[in-house]
Amino acid sequence: MNMTEERCRREVIEAGRREVLAYIHSDAGGWEEAKTAQQIRQVYDQHRPLHYDLYLDLSKGEWLARGQAMELSEGDVCVLFRMITEGLSCTSEMIFTARYKRELEPGNKKDRGRLDSYYRRLKERLKLYGITTEHYTVKPGTRYFVIYPEQWGGETAKR
């Protein structure tokens, strides 16, 4: 199932639910939530994509760099999400788990090589959009905004 089909399936399932969006951005000290339609509207009005170097809207399926759409896979977006939410404490093991949905086994050279190769390619793709990563996180000073449906982050993010 491709990402568009998955997103459509999720939207149909969630259509009857009350949507709660969680978000974090580079100017805030932690996570915030928007629970009402008015709060959600305010979040979108206050946080425009052009104000950020990196803008991930997981509820709408948009990922932008300085307002420009980025061509990234679902796995790449999960990795970026993890890099931003974990900040400086992000490790190669976290990146591996976000990308491959399983733990990186200590001493597994094949998986370590796979991760290193993937991370090099991701860094090069992000560099095309002006996004720099260092040590499995976005470069300090990168302005970012991430918003997602609360149920999406339960599996992927630690708060």
N, C-alpha and C positions, 0 to 999 in steps of 0.2 A: 504494500500500500504506500503510495507516495505521500509527501507531506501535505499537498493540497487536499487529497482525499481524507487524510487523517484530520486535518483542521476542520474540514466541512463536517465530518462525522462528529467531532467534538462540539462544534457550534450547534448542531442539531440536538445533541444530547443536553447541552447546557442551556438551550433556549428557554426551557421551562424553569430553570434555576435562577435564583437571584444572584447576579454576578457580583463578586467581590474582587477587586483588583488590588494587588500589592505592588509597591514600586519602591525603588531606591535610586538615588542619583548622587553624583559626585559632590554636591553641595550639602547633602544631608548626612546626619550622623548615624542613621539606621533606616530600617524599613518603615514604610507608612502604608496605610490602607485607604481605599476609596470604596465606600459601601453603598452609597446612594447614587442615583443617576446624576444628580447635581454635583456631587463630589467627583464622580468620574469625569464629567464635563469640565470641571475646574482643573483637574489634573491635566487633561489634554490641552486646555487653553493656556495653562501656565508653563507647560513643558513642550515647547515646539522642537521638532527634530533639528532645525538649523542652529539651535542654541547649544548643541552637543556634538562632540567629536564622534561619539558612538551612541546610537539610539536603537534599543531593542524593544519592540512592542510585540510580545509573545501572544497577546490576546488577539491581535490583528494579523499576526504573521508578517510583520515588517521589521527589517533590520537595515539601518541606514548609517552611513558614515558621512558626517557633515551634510546631511540631507540627501545624499546620493544612495540609491538602493545598492546593496551589496549582494552579490551572487554567492551564497553560502549554502552548504548542505544543512540538514537538520542537526547532524552531529556537530558541525562547526558552531552552530548557534548554541547548542548545549554546552560546548566547551567555553565559548565566550561568556555565557551566562555564569558558569562556574568560576571563571577567571575573575569576573567583576564581583560576584557575591562573596567570594572567599578573600579577595584582596591579596595582600602580601603573604597571607598564610597558605595560598594555593600551592599545591605540590604536583609533581608529575603523576603521582598515584591518583589524585583527584581528576586530573585531565584525562587519564586513561579510563577511569570509571565513567566520566561524563561522555566520552567518545564511544567506548566499546561496551558500555553497560555491564561491566564485570570488573572484578578487582585485578590489579596488577600483582602477580605473584612475585615475591622476592626471588631474585636470581634467575628469572626467566628472561634469557637474553633475546630470544625471538620477539617476545612482546615488547621488551625495552627498545629494541631496534625499530619495531613497528611504530611505537609511540614517538621516538625521536624523529623518524622519517615524516610521520604525520605532522608533528609540531613544526618542523622546518617548512613544510609546504604551507601550513596554515599561516605562519609568520610572513611568508612571501605574499600570499594572497591578501592578508590584512595590510601589508605595506603598500600595496597598490591603492588602497583607500586612505592612506596616511595614518594608519593605526599601527603603533609600535608596541611590541610585547617584550617583556624582560622577565626571565625566571618564572615562566608560567603565569604571568599576570599582565594586565595592561600597564603601560608605562605610567608611573606617577605623574599627575598633572593632566591626564586624559579626562576630559569632561564626558560623563556618560549618564544615560538615563535608561533604566530597565523597568518595564511594567509587564505584569503577567497575571492571568487568572489565578486566584489563590490555590485552587486545586492542582494547577500545573506545577507549581513550585514545591508542593509537598513531597514529591518524589525526587526532585532534582536538587533543590536548594536546602542548605542548612541556614537557619537564621541565628 
